[in-house]
């Protein structure tokens, strides 16, 4: 039998829960926190005092409430003082953001790159330079509490090793450890798959906020999925679940880089759309947007291409809906634009091929966070440690800085 938690363990848990409420929802009154957490107001007062003492939150009077009596103080995250660095490695871009506690994006920068093989040392140096510039722009008393990276491939999250990054030519690269050494901040860089982190971002701050069962589909050169069931991200035995881009939807279809034919990503993704439209444009978001715009102007070839791609995308979504029974499917990356332009075909295919019991309540939506979804997800990953043990994490970081 497990021993009952000690007072210190209870306090640590309550501090973490309170901070997560403030981080997720922004300014929250003490009275609301007491109601949500099932604690009395004196306990909430003590917890907020502890968090304020280490600079994570501050308390202030609310605005006009229109209610009689003494108003409850509002607990607000110290967004300008406590922040993380979020980084994103895509097939054709590197991006960085400084994100404050509470999810506030304070600074952001992006650089595009030609597609092909990326040299790991060059990528690490570039990302480290971006991060240092952003840290240099922060106030002197501000503190970085984490660094998170969204990566376009298969990542072993326990140590940040990129097992396979097919679109940039990486195999078994010790990315997290190398970037940790390069930055030398006294913080371990944590790395996650971009679709997984996009799913977390949409659940925390996007169109799927608060949902326990959802699928986030992220498209660029490939298609990946972040799948959250029962509130938990599905990782699989090795942590590589969600490679839905290699689900076969057309066995007589186009050849895929994985060696198969008719995979979802070559039939319904960016490259499939460009091929169906007969375009020679360089791949990328701009190429997708050009086809969508041409279809809107009446270009019949572009319209037919979107119709065809939407049909294949619908097959894939119908399969996922049948298997996982999500309450929502979210389209992100270039799939956001593809879905918006082919929603009728996707919905029609789901209506025909998904089982009635699972399709009748599923909602198909586009990402509310747009191109920032993976960056926001990387930030949420970076905040994990401070949201798990706020006071001790701040104390450890302060000792390292000293």
Secondary structure, DSSP 8 states (H G I E B T S, - for coil): ------HHHHHHHHHHHHHHHHHHHSSEEHHHHHHHHT--HHHHHHHHHHHHHTTSEEEE--S----SS----EEEE-TTTEEEEEEEE-SSEEEEEEEETTTEEEEEEEEE--SS---HHHHHHHHHHHHHHHHHHS-TT-EEEEEEEEESSEEETTTTEEEEETTTTEEEE-HHHHHHHHH-SSS-EEEEEHHHHHHHHHHHHSTTTT-SSEEEEEESSSEEEEEEETTEE---SSS----GGGSBS-TTS-B-TTS-BSBHHHHHSHHHHHHHTT--S-SSHHHHHHHHHHHHTT-HHHHHHHHHHHHHHHHHHHHHHHHH--SEEEEEEHHHHHHHHHHHHHHHHHHHHS-HHHHSS-EEEE-SSGGGHHHHHHHHHHTHHHHHSHHHHHHHHHHHH-
